[in-house]
Amino acid sequence: MAPIAAPPYRNGPLVVQPLKKRHCAECRSGPLPLLVLEEGAPRCLDCVDLGHLVFLARGDTALTRRSREGSTLSAVVLRFNRRRGRYERQGVLVEEAALARAEERCLADAEARRRRRARDARRREAEDVRFTDAFAREIRRLFPHCPADRARAIAAHASVRGSGRVGRSSAGRALSEAAVTAAVRASVRHMETPYDQLLMSGVPRHEARRRIAATVDTRLWEWREDITARA
């Protein structure tokens, strides 16, 4: 077995997961999955009056804390790590009733968190709808002859949460003219010019933009000006 002298622990009994087979020095039962050292000798949990406790593995901090708070008697379980040369915490022993109560509280918290996430998602969705509407209105203000459905599509694309697109930038959220125009320009570039095909054929981005710049500028001008009145 690894060093039998486990480190002192001030918050209740200390239980060890042995690395080798050990038998109880008192009742001779074994091999022991868990043991307590008394005067250097291993003893089973029943012999040290801990046999009624149940093991809770580490990993869920809230469940562990609540289980220990609700348990009149509890114990920390350690195991020696040969590679690191130290004992490491594996979990706790707690009363079964305390563990059941703690699990109920954690489940209630999980349900509360689920409901809060659902509320937050609905709130964000409503905010996104309002922002997309505002973005579309600003497109129509700057480009009054842009079709309404096209303005809405541009706004919806540019303002997707978490997309990193111009609508989610600080300037986009402020509905700055530069950001709104950039979104419209990008839409025209990708949807009404051979820009994407140029990129796929290996044309450098700046050269591709130069080639289609006139087409984009013309479309933006048309959406700004009432060309039917001039005809």
C-alpha positions in Angstrom: 0.0 0.0 0.0 1.1 3.6 -0.5 2.2 5.6 2.5 -0.3 4.5 5.2 -0.1 7.8 7.2 -2.7 9.9 5.5 -2.5 13.6 6.0 -4.5 15.1 8.9 -8.0 16.5 8.1 -9.8 18.9 10.4 -13.3 18.6 8.9 -14.4 15.2 10.1 -13.2 11.6 9.7 -10.7 10.7 7.0 -11.3 7.7 4.8 -8.8 6.2 2.4 -9.2 4.3 -0.9 -6.3 1.7 -0.7 -4.1 1.0 -3.6 -3.5 -2.6 -2.5 -5.7 -5.2 -0.9 -6.2 -4.5 2.8 -8.2 -6.3 5.5 -9.8 -4.9 8.6 -7.5 -5.3 11.6 -10.5 -5.7 13.9 -13.1 -7.9 12.1 -10.7 -9.3 9.4 -13.2 -8.5 6.6 -11.8 -7.5 3.2 -10.4 -6.7 0.9 -11.6 -3.2 1.8 -12.7 -0.7 -0.9 -12.5 2.0 1.8 -10.8 2.0 5.1 -10.0 4.2 8.1 -6.6 4.2 9.8 -6.6 3.9 13.5 -3.2 3.8 15.2 -1.7 2.9 11.8 -4.0 -0.2 11.4 -6.7 -0.3 8.7 -10.3 -0.8 9.8 -13.5 -1.2 7.8 -16.2 1.5 7.8 -18.6 -0.7 9.9 -16.0 -1.1 12.7 -15.5 2.7 12.9 -19.2 3.4 12.8 -19.2 4.9 9.2 -20.8 1.9 7.5 -24.2 3.7 7.2 -22.8 6.4 5.0 -22.9 6.4 1.2 -20.1 7.5 -1.2 -20.5 10.7 -3.3 -17.8 11.1 -5.9 -16.3 14.5 -6.5 -17.3 16.6 -9.4 -20.6 18.3 -8.4 -19.6 21.1 -6.0 -23.1 22.2 -5.1 -24.3 18.6 -4.5 -21.3 17.9 -2.3 -21.7 21.0 -0.3 -25.4 20.5 0.3 -24.9 16.9 1.1 -22.3 17.6 3.8 -24.4 20.5 5.2 -27.4 18.2 5.6 -25.4 15.2 7.0 -24.9 15.0 10.7 -21.8 12.8 10.1 -19.6 12.9 7.0 -16.1 11.9 5.9 -13.7 12.9 3.2 -12.4 10.1 1.0 -8.7 10.3 -0.2 -6.6 8.2 -2.5 -2.8 8.3 -2.8 -1.5 9.4 -6.2 1.9 7.7 -6.7 2.9 9.9 -9.7 2.3 13.1 -7.8 3.3 11.7 -4.4 0.3 13.0 -2.5 -3.2 12.1 -1.4 -6.0 13.5 -3.5 -9.6 14.0 -2.7 -12.0 11.5 -4.4 -15.3 12.4 -2.8 -17.2 12.3 0.5 -19.2 9.9 2.6 -22.6 11.3 3.7 -25.9 10.1 5.1 -28.1 8.7 2.4 -31.1 10.9 3.4 -28.9 14.0 3.3 -27.7 13.0 -0.2 -31.4 12.5 -1.3 -32.4 15.9 0.0 -29.4 17.6 -1.7 -30.2 15.9 -5.0 -33.8 17.3 -4.8 -32.5 20.8 -4.1 -30.0 20.6 -7.0 -32.8 19.3 -9.3 -35.0 22.2 -8.3 -32.1 24.6 -9.0 -31.5 23.0 -12.4 -35.2 23.5 -13.2 -35.0 27.1 -12.1 -31.9 27.6 -14.2 -33.7 26.0 -17.2 -36.6 28.4 -16.8 -34.3 31.4 -16.4 -32.5 30.4 -19.6 -35.8 30.0 -21.4 -36.8 33.5 -20.3 -33.5 35.0 -21.2 -33.7 33.3 -24.7 -37.2 34.8 -25.2 -36.0 38.2 -24.1 -33.0 38.0 -26.4 -35.2 36.9 -29.3 -37.5 39.9 -28.7 -34.5 42.2 -28.6 -33.2 40.7 -31.8 -36.5 41.2 -33.6 -36.7 44.9 -32.4 -33.1 45.4 -33.5 -33.6 43.8 -36.9 -36.7 46.0 -37.4 -34.7 49.1 -36.5 -31.8 48.1 -38.8 -34.2 47.5 -41.7 -35.9 50.9 -41.1 -32.5 52.6 -41.2 -31.7 50.8 -44.5 -34.9 52.2 -45.9 -34.1 55.7 -44.6 -30.7 55.7 -46.2 -31.8 53.8 -49.3 -35.5 54.6 -49.7 -35.8 52.7 -53.0 -34.4 49.5 -51.7 -37.3 47.0 -51.7 -38.7 46.5 -48.3 -38.3 42.7 -48.3 -34.7 43.1 -49.4 -34.0 45.6 -46.7 -35.5 43.2 -44.2 -33.3 40.3 -45.5 -30.2 42.4 -45.3 -31.0 43.5 -41.8 -31.7 39.9 -40.7 -28.5 38.7 -42.1 -26.3 41.5 -40.7 -27.8 41.4 -37.2 -27.6 37.7 -36.3 -26.4 37.4 -32.7 -22.9 36.0 -32.4 -22.2 36.1 -36.1 -19.5 38.8 -35.9 -21.2 40.6 -38.8 -21.4 44.3 -39.1 -24.8 44.5 -37.6 -23.4 43.1 -34.3 -20.5 45.5 -34.1 -20.7 48.5 -31.8 -21.2 50.7 -34.9 -23.9 48.4 -36.2 -25.7 48.3 -32.8 -25.6 52.1 -32.9 -27.1 52.0 -36.4 -24.3 54.2 -37.7 -24.6 55.2 -41.4 -21.3 53.6 -42.2 -22.2 50.3 -40.7 -25.7 50.2 -42.3 -24.2 51.1 -45.7 -21.5 48.4 -45.3 -24.2 45.8 -44.7 -26.1 46.9 -47.8 -22.9 47.0 -49.9 -22.0 43.5 -48.8 -25.4 42.2 -49.8 -25.2 43.7 -53.2 -21.6 42.5 -53.7 -22.5 38.8 -52.9 -26.0 38.7 -54.5 -25.8 40.9 -57.6 -22.2 40.6 -58.8 -19.8 37.7 -59.8 -17.7 38.5 -56.7 -18.0 35.1 -55.1 -17.2 33.4 -58.4 -14.1 35.6 -58.8 -12.9 34.6 -55.3 -13.5 30.9 -56.1 -11.5 31.2 -59.3 -8.5 32.5 -57.4 -8.8 36.2 -57.9 -7.4 38.1 -54.9 -10.1 39.7 -52.8 -9.0 43.3 -53.4 -8.8 42.8 -57.1 -12.3 41.1 -57.1 -13.7 44.0 -55.2 -12.2 46.4 -57.7 -13.7 44.6 -60.6 -17.3 44.7 -59.2 -17.1 48.1 -57.5 -18.9 50.0 -60.3 -21.8 47.6 -60.3 -22.2 47.9 -56.5 -21.9 51.7 -56.5 -24.6 51.9 -59.3 -27.0 49.7 -57.3 -26.5 51.8 -54.1 -27.0 55.0 -56.2 -30.3 53.6 -57.6 -31.6 52.7 -54.2 -30.8 56.2 -53.0 -32.2 58.1 -55.9 -35.6 58.0 -57.5 -34.5 56.9 -61.0 -38.1 56.4 -62.2 -38.9 60.1 -61.6 -35.9 61.0 -63.8 -37.0 58.7 -66.7 
